């Protein structure tokens, strides 16, 4: 342990080496992490950069295997041609070093701008640095320019996003584990749904089941950010509506949304459910949405263009007079992402995205309709499966069934 290598223990230091304890068992192999960091170094070479200063949750996690908790402080992962170092706040002590694939330096709170002082120590003489334009806000950009006067800043947000869209074999194994965990959460949610049970109690059952499963499968992982959104009645109208105290009633339309997180990797299971029974109009609309979902699953394969998938599925809704009730895009890329940080925006199943799907991409199919209150069949309908693009087609890694034949639950 070398907590005070940059000064004496009785001094208030700007920087410390908080190498406390031993490195933990990582999420991925050393070969996998070297592959990622070396891919970043090829980006440095192509863009003629001295280094990359990564500041987003998703890129720091992807390139270092460390997922930070900001709590009002700044974090970075600095990759140079020779070295990779996480820059973290003293409040976290040795945890970032234990988790980082690479070195770590800690900055303290004792003096303003210690974070930028740490970057300066790591990057003396730099003239051209990569930063994430899609994540760096105006304030951080100004402070970086003050810390590195005369340095040219170049965008690496887009190149790193495209790098993350193609998953390695190790990543796909982890994502499959996440999908299986979501299925377990879904089963717990379905079991917990009963008349007069509040939404939050149902959500808690799913969250607990998933956290316990992750703990058993990944005993060395940090257990954080796994959650469930379970919605009922009018609360189903939005895909990301939070859990409430509303109590479930017979005949309610329900939305099951399970989101396990393993080492920053998000997966999802989303299903339309009903308690006890569904009206004829609810069944009609539900079946139409399931038809769109089935066709979408057929369309997702290498060579398909994202915008073309969306355009074809639109026509099914249009034929039934429901296109105007479609809520959002039909799906998106999976990997290091979350409800509060990053997204691989280049792989979205929307009309304005021209990306062609490739082997190694992981994409969801998740059509949704929202019928307003007061209309027959009112509520939000959503199904969600995750597919891995392979060399010959696609593999659906979601196991929980969908549709009226499976998900009208007993009261």
Buried (B, 14 or more C-beta within 10 A) or exposed (E): EEBBEBEEEEEEBBBBBBBBEEEBEBBBEEEBBEBBBEBBBEBBEEBEBBBBBBBBBBBBBBBBBBBBEEEEBBBBBBBBEEEBBBBBBBEBBBBBBBBBBBBBBBBBEEEEBBBBBBBEBBBEEBEBBBBBEBBBEEEBEEBBEEBBEEBEBBBBBEBBBEBBBBBBEBBBEBBBBBBBBBBBBBBBBBEBBBBEBBBBBBBBBBBBBBBBBBEEEBEEBBEEBBBBBBBBBBBBBBBEBEBBEBBBEEBBBBBBBBBBBBBBBBBBBBBBBBBBEBBEEBBEBBEBBBBBBBBBBEBBBBEBBBBBBBEBBBEBBEEBEBBEBBBBBBBBBBBBBBEEBBBBBBBBBBBEBEBEBEBBBBBBBBBBBBBEEEEEBBBBBBBBBBBBBBEEEBEEBBBBEBBBEEBBBEE
